Amino acid sequence: MKIALAQMNIAWEDKAANLARAVELIESASSRGCDVIAFPEMFNSGFSMNHSAFAEEGLGETSALLSESAKKYGIYVIAGYAIKSPYEEKARNMAFIFDKKGLLTATYTKMRPFSFASEDKHYIAGEHTALFDIDNTPSSVFICYDLRFPELFRQVAREIQIIFVIASWPASRKEHWLTLLKARAIENQCFIIGVNRTGSDNNGIEYSGASIVISPSGDVLCLGNEKDELLFCEINTDETAQVRSRFPFLDDMKLEFQT
């Protein structure tokens, strides 16, 4: 499987600019023979609490454009953006997965809003993990702050071969990002694909990219810098089963410790 990691320098609350760039990146990834492209958390707006300026009601403009692009270029698309129901005061920070036919195959709502930045005051916490296939490879996705809660990853560990983590993770905590991603790969014996943005936002927060692909053994296969916009990495999805067969550590997981 060939994966494209889109380290966008997201234009603050400028949906039109971000969507236009996303389509260009999808086309580029497809031309390079990629099976899937993943975008950062809230890629069409930046990590803003002002969701009234960009959150869409239901499957709006962003979903339509990603669906159309996935179908046109024959590539899976994983992307995060905000959705708001007219019946709810808060929005939802979500991830959406479109297959090569443009069909929406899964959605996920961030289960751990980042309370340190008051995200919990503006976004509703999700209650369920998500499972989906990428060309018959079982996968899952989490969003940014979820990464600090290994119990969430344990819920899907036995059922997947790949976990995507899409994020807006500050450069000031880059080492936390890299260390936690590597830990999630090793302890769950699966591929971890971390996709983070670059640039800076209107809150003055800097982002260093550092998007990464980590093998089920904990080896770093690909690592972006603060200037890379599109990274490419090819993985052998059979490696998850091979590592788990050699070292069947997941068999010793205790269900009573899962939440």
C-alpha positions, -999 to +999 in steps of 0.1 A: +000+000+000+013+034-010+003+063+014+004+100+009+007+122+040-005+158+033+013+182+057-008+213+047+001+248+059-036+254+066-050+288+058-068+301+089-106+297+085-103+300+047-122+270+035-120+279-002-082+281-002-078+249+018-102+229-003-085+241-035-051+230-022-065+197-010-078+188-045-043+196-059-027+173-034-052+145-041-044+148-078-007+147-071-009+117-048-030+098-074-005+106-101+022+090-079+002+058-076-009+063-040-038+042-027-047+066+001-041+102+011-045+115+047-050+152+057-045+168+091-071+175+118-095+203+107-077+207+074-102+231+059-101+257+087-072+252+111-077+242+148-102+271+156-128+273+183-148+296+160-168+268+144-196+291+134-173+305+107-167+272+089-185+242+104-209+226+079-243+212+086-243+175+077-224+164+046-218+198+031-193+214+006-162+197+020-176+162+020-190+167-016-156+179-029-136+151-012-161+125-024-159+139-060-120+140-059-117+105-044-138+091-072-122+112-100-087+102-090-094+067-077-079+072-042-090+068-006-092+101+012-090+105+050-096+140+062-107+159+094-131+188+096-159+202+117-196+194+114-224+211+133-260+201+137-285+230+138-300+214+169-267+215+189-248+244+203-214+227+199-198+213+168-180+180+162-143+176+153-145+146+130-126+124+105-142+112+073-131+083+051-140+082+014-132+052-008-120+051-044-156+053-056-162+084-036-184+066-011-183+077+026-173+045+043-168+057+079-168+087+102-152+093+136-157+120+162-128+130+184-133+112+217-110+134+237-115+171+230-084+191+240-096+207+273-063+225+278-073+247+248-111+247+258-120+225+229-144+206+251-164+239+255-169+241+217-169+205+204-189+175+215-168+144+225-173+113+204-184+080+220-173+054+195-142+042+176-143+037+139-133+007+117-130+008+080-111-010+052-085+004+027-083-021-001-094-049+023-069-037+050-087-032+083-079+003+096-089+029+122-084+066+129-080+089+159-076+126+162-047+145+178-052+146+216-067+111+214-030+100+211-024+106+248-050+079+257-037+044+249-069+028+261-087+042+230-062+024+207-066-008+227-102-009+218-094-014+181-060-031+183-070-067+176-092-056+147-069-035+126-036-035+108-032+003+104-042+033+126-042+068+113-037+097+137-046+131+121-035+161+141-028+198+147+001+191+171+022+221+181+059+222+174+066+229+211+055+193+219+070+176+189+089+150+209+057+140+227+041+135+193+069+113+180+073+093+212+036+086+217+031+076+181+060+052+184+046+038+216+012+032+200+028+013+172+049-009+194+022-017+220-005-024+194+018-041+169+004-022+139+013+005+115+008+040+128+004+068+103+006+102+120-004+132+098+003+167+112+001+202+097+029+227+091+031+265+094+014+287+120-021+296+130-038+328+141-031+320+177+006+322+171+011+284+174+038+269+153+035+234+137+065+214+125+049+187+105+068+156+116+042+134+099+054+099+102+049+062+093+059+037+119+060-001+114+044-027+138+080-032+152+084+004+159+107+013+130+103+048+115+097+043+077+091+080+068+094+113+087+085+147+074+101+181+082+085+215+086+088+223+049+075+190+033+039+193+021+034+159+007+052+127+018+050+093+003+056+059+020+050+024+008+042-003+034+037-041+034+004-045+052+012-082+058+038-071+083+012-066+110+002-102+110+038-114+107+049-094+138+019-105+158+025-141+149+062-140+160+054-121+191+018-127+202+017-101+229-018-090+222-031-124+233-022-113+268-044-082+268-068-082+297-103-072+287-112-058+321-086-031+315-103-019+283-128+009+283 
